[in-house]
Amino acid sequence: MTTTPLTTTLAAAPQGVNGVALAVFVFFFLAVTVMGFLAARWRKAEQSANLDEWGLGGRSFGTWVTWFLLGGDLYTAYTFVAVPAAIYTAGAAGFFAVPYTILVYPLIFTFLPRLWSVSHRHGYVTTSDFVRGRFGSKGLSLAVALTGLLATMPYIALQLVGIQAVLDVLGVGGGADANWFVKDLPLLIAFAVLAAYTYSSGLRAPALIAFVKDGLIYLVIVVAIIYIPIKLGGFGEIFHAAKDTLAVHGPTGKPRGELASGPNAQWAYATLALGSALALFMYPHSITATLSSRSRNVIRRNTTILPLYSLMLGLLALLGFMAIKAGTDTRGNAQLAIPQLFDDMFPSWFAGVAFAAIGIGALVPAAIMSIAAANLFTRNVYKDFLKPDATPEQEHKVAKLVSLLVKVGALAFVLTMDKTVAINFQLLGGIWILQTMPALVGGLFTRWFHRWALLAGWAVGMVYGTLAAYGVASPTQKHFGGSNAQIPGIGEIGYIGLTAFVLNVVVTVVLTFVLKALKAPEGTDETSPGDYTADVGDAGVTADLPPATAGAPAGH
């Protein structure tokens, strides 16, 4: 999920080891590790050495598996840490995540079933596959693929940051003065396990583990929302303390935050919520989980029950106010607010359960994200440009290798750079990924847009969004200090990604008129109208392995 920036650092000395909590954490971690490796045998097909089996779970998941997989994919460890931490830091501004997760589901109900149908009819594995087939443009397809890779890498890194926050509170995350190997050994072990079972089991591993992850998260939130307020004197006391604390003026001379958003924050709040909603299902990992389902109706049903996660998120966000009331010591790092709150409030054994929920909540999305990135590289870089005659077996091998390399890159990012850099790049990734929406969603409903216009619009949006974000400063950073800036022509402060998206669409529409008037070649559309409503049982669509070849061109 897109999050607000937390201008803090992770350079905090660890406290003593909580032995009971650590034992419970290790127990659950070992349990899901075993599940991850056993998942390789779950619903395994006879011919498993291909991207459909490894990267999409054989396109065989039903409603509940898909629901848990999408929930595990979208509601990550960093969501668990960052959303309440944003509220702990700035108050009501952090609640933008709640309305955007409500807005997103009616939006995806309109286009995800169409994407599922055309992808299963033609064997598309990624959004770039669809864009190439729809517009007959490898250049536009490559732009979408590279944007997806760029946006996904820091997202994976942030899952490791979430694990590291838990390890810090457990007392095994090392400290600023510790030997680097001792300091990072627990994270290295967690990474090695993640890499191993993802390589072995593909998408089936996170799909199976997601049941445990979501079950633990729901359990922890229900207990926390009842147990912690009782210990703190009730919600009235919590909100009163939060209001007073957030009203205190900081070094900038302004209040730390607001209990409820005032008029000056409305544009920023609304545009961030809307832009984040539009961007969420543009991420490759969201599409990977979607295409793994076995039928069009599975997707439609999921868009109606996924809002249950929004209820969970709303309750989770309240933990930020509870951390304020509890006087949680974050040691200069707001991202430790919720793990430390759990450690302070819960008995040690249940604190271990809560830490396991966060830790496993990092492993599931990190696995899906690395698989999605591997699918993109394999299909839209390796096969399209490096080895067009690659066999399914060769694609399978390359994807498994790339999934390892992606995780190594994310790990190196976390171990060698300031964690706030990862946060800033994730924010930038949200701005970037939104620029793929005209090609993807527009292409699902119309062939009117010209492929060159879409590419130009994408480039304008990317450049504007990057430069605007670069110019945003914060009290601790000169550049990339946030994702809001002044909206040109309006003068209000709003979400950069949405402004870039509007520019993208304007450029695309104007250039499409120009290019059509000049009769510029539009490329071949290999899809047909019936492809967008096809379901399992229709000609060319099966519940198992879709055809690898495209259908006949159509002027649709």
C-alpha positions, 0 to 999 in steps of 0.5 A: 500500500502507498504510505506517507513518509516517516522522516525518522531513522532506524539507528536505535540501540536494541533493548534486552531480548524478550525470550518468550516473545522471541520463542513464539516468533521463531515457532511461527516463522519455522511453521510458515517456512515448512508450509512454504516448502510443502506448497511446492506439492500443493495442486502441482501440475504434471508439467510445472516448468512454466510461468503459469505454474510457478508464477501464477500458481497454475491459474487455479486459485478459488475465491478464498485462496485468492482473497487471502492471497490478495489480502496478503499481497496488499496489506503488508508488514509495512502497512501494519507498521507504517499506517499507525506510525504515520498517525502516531507522527502526524495524526489524521493525515495517516487515515488517508489509507482507509478511504482509498482502500474503500474507493479502490474496490468499485474501481477494480470491479469494472476492469479486473474481470476484463483483464482476467478474461483477455489474459486467460484467453491469450496466455498473458502473464503480465500487464505488459503482455496485454499492452503489447498484444492490445497496441502492437507495441513492444516499446510501450510494453517495455515502458510498462514493464520497467515502471513496474520493476522500478516501483516494485523494488523499493516495495520489497525493501520495505517489507524487509524494513518491517521485519527489521523493526520487529527484530529491533523490538525483540532485541535481536536486531543489533544496534549502531555499535554492533558488528555488522554481521551480528547486527544483520544475521537475523534479517539475513536468515529471514531473507535466505528462507524467503528466497529458498521457498519462493524459488522452490514453490513459486506463487503457491508458497505465499498463497498457502502462508497467507492463510496463517498471516491473515489469521494472525493479523485479524487475531492481533487486531481484534485483541489489541482494539479491545485489550489495549484501550481497557489498559489505557482507560478507554477511547475517550482518554486515548483521543484526548491524549492524542489531541493534546500531544499532536497540538504541541508545536515542534521545531518547525513552529507548527503543530505536530499534527491534527486529531481531525484534518482541517480545511488546509489539508483537504486537497492533500488528503483527498488527492492522495486517497484518490491517487493511491486508489487508482495506483494500487492495482497497477502494481505488478504484484496485485495483477499477479495475484489477480491472474492466479484465480481460476475464473472471472467470477472469482475476481468479481466475488473478491472485489465484494469481500476484500473491503473486509480488509478496509475494516481491519485497516481502520482498526489498525490505524487507531493503534497510532493514537494508542501509542501516543497515549501509552507514551511509547518509546520509539527511540527516535524511530516512529516505525517502532511505535506499534511493535514497541506498543505490543511489547509494552502492552501485551503479555510476552507470549502474545507479543510474540504472536503479534510480532509473528503476524508482522514478520509473516506479513512481510514474507507473503507480499515480499514473495509475491512482489519478487515473483511479479518482478520476475514474471515482468523481466522474463516475459517483457525483457528476456523473451521480448528482446533477448531471446524471442524463441525462449521455451517455457522451460527456459522462461521458468528457469530465468524467472526463478533466478530473477526472483532471487536477484530481485530479493538480493537487490532489496536486501542490499538496499536495506543493509547499505542505505538509510531506511528513509531512502527506501520509504522515499523511493516507495512513495516515488514508486506510487507516483510512477506506477500510476502512469501506466494506468492509461495504457492498461485500463484505457486499453481494456475498454477502448483501442482509440488511444494511439500507442505513441501517444500513450508512450508520450503521455507516460514519459511526461507523467514520469518526468513531471512526477519525478521532478516534482517529488525531487523538489519536495523538502522535509525538515530532515531532507532536501529532496524526495521529502514527501509526495505532495506539492502545489498543483499547477493552475490550482495553487492547492497542495495535492498528491503529485502522482494524481497531478502527473496522471492528469498531465499524462492523460491530457498529453495522450488524448491530444497526441492521439487526435494529432497522430490519427489525423496524420494517419500514423501506424497504430499497430496490430490489435491481437485481441477481439471483443469477445476476449474481454468477457470470456470465462472458463468453459468458453472457447480458448479459455481453460482452468489450467494452462491457457494457450500461449499463442494470441488470437486473431487480430481485430479492429476493436 
